[in-house]
Amino acid sequence: MERRPHPAGGRRKLVVLTDKALKHLAVAGRILHELESQLTNQLHEAGRQVPRAELAAIIRTFAGDSVPPLRPAW
């Protein structure tokens, strides 16, 4: 992230993602979708079908609350 002058001036600053941060988020998103796809395929081969919300719950169960968000929280 970097701070830039606010268009309205004053002491305000805009905090924006750098190009490097955006690239990292894109890579993380692709990896997440690949892992989700692999898990979905494995479950399908086993004759099971799990909704996406359930997949997210499974991941949280194994990873706990330490899983970082892939999207900025602001």
N, C-alpha and C positions, 0 to 999 in steps of 0.2 A: 504494500500500500504506500501511497505517497500523499503528501498534503499539497494542495494547490490553493492559490488565492481564490476567495469566494467572489463571484461576479458582482455581488452587491457591495463588496468592499468591506472596510472595517477590519476588525481582528478575526472575523470568521474565516474558516478554512474548509475546503472540500477535501474529504478523504476518499481517494479513488484507488481502484485496483490497477496495478501496473500491468504491462503486457506480459511480463513473466508470470505474475499471479494468475492472469486469465488463462495462460497456457497450462499452468499446473492444474487449474480447475477443470479444464477440458480433458486433460489426460486422466485425472482422477475419475471424471464422469464416464469416460470410455471404459476404464477398468471396472468400474462398478457395474456398468451394463453388461460387460463380458462375463463377469462372475455371476450376475443374475441369470443371464442366458444359459450358462453352463449348468447352474443349479436347476433351472426350469427343465432343461433337456434331460438331466439325470432323473428328476422326479417323473417326467413324462415316460421315460423308458421303464421306470418301475411301476407304471400304471397309476401314477398319482398326479393330481393337478392341484396346485396351491395358488390362491390369489396373491397378487403383489403385496397387499397389506400384511398377509401372513408371512411372506418372505421377509419383509422388513422386521416383523416381530421375532422371527427366528434369528436373524442376524443380530438384533439387539440382545437376545437371550445369550448368544455365544460371546459377543463382544462387550457387553455391558454398556455402561454410560460413557465409556472412553472413546467411542466412535466419533471422530470429528465430523462436523457438517460439511457437505460438499458445496453448499451455497452460503454466501455471506448472510449473517443473521441480522444485518441492519436493513 
